[in-house]
Amino acid sequence: MAQRTFWKGYLKLSLVTCPVAMMPARSQSEKVRFHTLNRKTGNRIQSRFVDAVTGKPVADEDEVRGYPKDDDEYVMLEEDELDGVALESTRTIDIEVFAPRSSVGWIWYDAPHYLVPDGKVGEEAFSVIREAMKATKTVGISRVVLYRRERAVLLEPRDNGIVLWTLRYGDEVRDEKPYFAGIKKAEPEANMKPLMEKLIKSRTKDWSPDLAEDPVQDELLSIIKAKEKGRKATKARPKPQSEGNVVSIMEALKKSLEPRRS
């Protein structure tokens, strides 16, 4: 079942504009969620904002954003000051620049959304923008307000629609060089590489959502079902793998390629 639209606005490229609708491509509705309860009464526990010094609850109208300046000192910002730095339009995705699809690394991608034309009127303009990006192998870069925050976004043509990705900000992505600089460029032995390639090929299959299953959630659901029926579900914790034995890489590869026992 298609998800309900959570954002409507306009897609704009120079003088070409079309109405569009957006839906999150991800869903959290099937995830197991818990509430915190009072064990004695079984009632839910409420969260409240309290003053860290006085311990007294703070009324909604007294809550304000604060930027830490020094220890226990903050610069207070009012809502109208925060609103003043937002985009002039929260309902237009104005594509001002394009980038080669292959030039944007996966690490910048944040959350995916499906972008579709909103009604028959905008279908032609939408398809022109989409097909032009396909032909030039480019993605559009823009900005828009989503989830009450201004975000950089990337638009990627996909089938008959467009996938809009929110992008991580530049200061959110750490430079990989300090992490990878200490890894030595060791060349493996000549006869090891073919064995590793053979192992990889033997375990290669076409992508499907089944490859990204959540076994922990499945176990949680089985525990919940058992407790609903009055049973106590227990599962032995997996034993940690021993790290004491040094195994020859060649022996490990050969053993990995042996037929698996069912």
Long-range contacts (C-beta under 8 A, 24 or more apart in sequence): 3-27, 5-118, 7-113, 7-146, 8-91, 8-118, 9-90, 9-91, 9-92, 9-93, 9-144, 10-91, 10-92, 10-93, 11-93, 11-95, 11-115, 11-122, 11-125, 11-126, 11-129, 11-155, 11-162, 12-92, 12-93, 12-94, 12-95, 13-94, 13-95, 13-129, 13-140, 16-125, 16-128, 16-129, 17-125, 18-117, 18-121, 18-122, 18-123, 18-124, 18-125, 18-126, 18-129, 19-117, 19-118, 19-119, 19-121, 19-122, 20-93, 20-115, 20-116, 20-117, 20-118, 20-122, 20-126, 21-115, 21-116, 21-117, 21-118, 22-113, 22-114, 22-115, 22-116, 22-164, 23-113, 23-114, 23-116, 24-111, 24-112, 24-113, 24-114, 25-111, 25-112, 25-113, 25-114, 25-163, 26-111, 26-112, 31-217, 32-217, 32-220, 32-221, 32-224, 85-150, 86-145, 86-150, 87-143, 87-144, 87-145, 87-150, 90-144, 90-145, 92-144, 93-142, 93-144, 93-153, 93-155, 93-164, 94-142, 94-143, 95-129, 95-140, 95-141, 95-142, 95-155, 96-141, 96-142, 97-140, 97-141, 98-133, 98-136, 98-138, 98-139, 98-140, 98-141, 99-138, 99-139, 99-141, 100-137, 100-138, 100-139, 101-137, 101-138, 101-139, 101-156, 102-137, 104-139, 104-154, 107-168, 107-173, 108-154, 108-167, 108-168, 108-173, 109-154, 109-165, 109-167, 109-168, 110-165, 110-166, 110-167, 110-168, 111-165, 111-166, 112-163, 112-164, 112-165, 113-163, 113-164, 113-165, 113-166, 114-161, 114-162, 114-163, 114-164, 115-155, 115-161, 115-162, 115-163, 115-164, 116-161, 116-162, 126-162, 127-160, 129-162, 130-157, 130-160, 130-161, 130-162, 131-157, 133-157, 188-249, 189-250, 191-250, 192-249, 192-250, 192-253, 195-250, 195-253, 195-254, 195-257, 196-253, 198-257, 199-253, 199-256, 199-257, 202-257
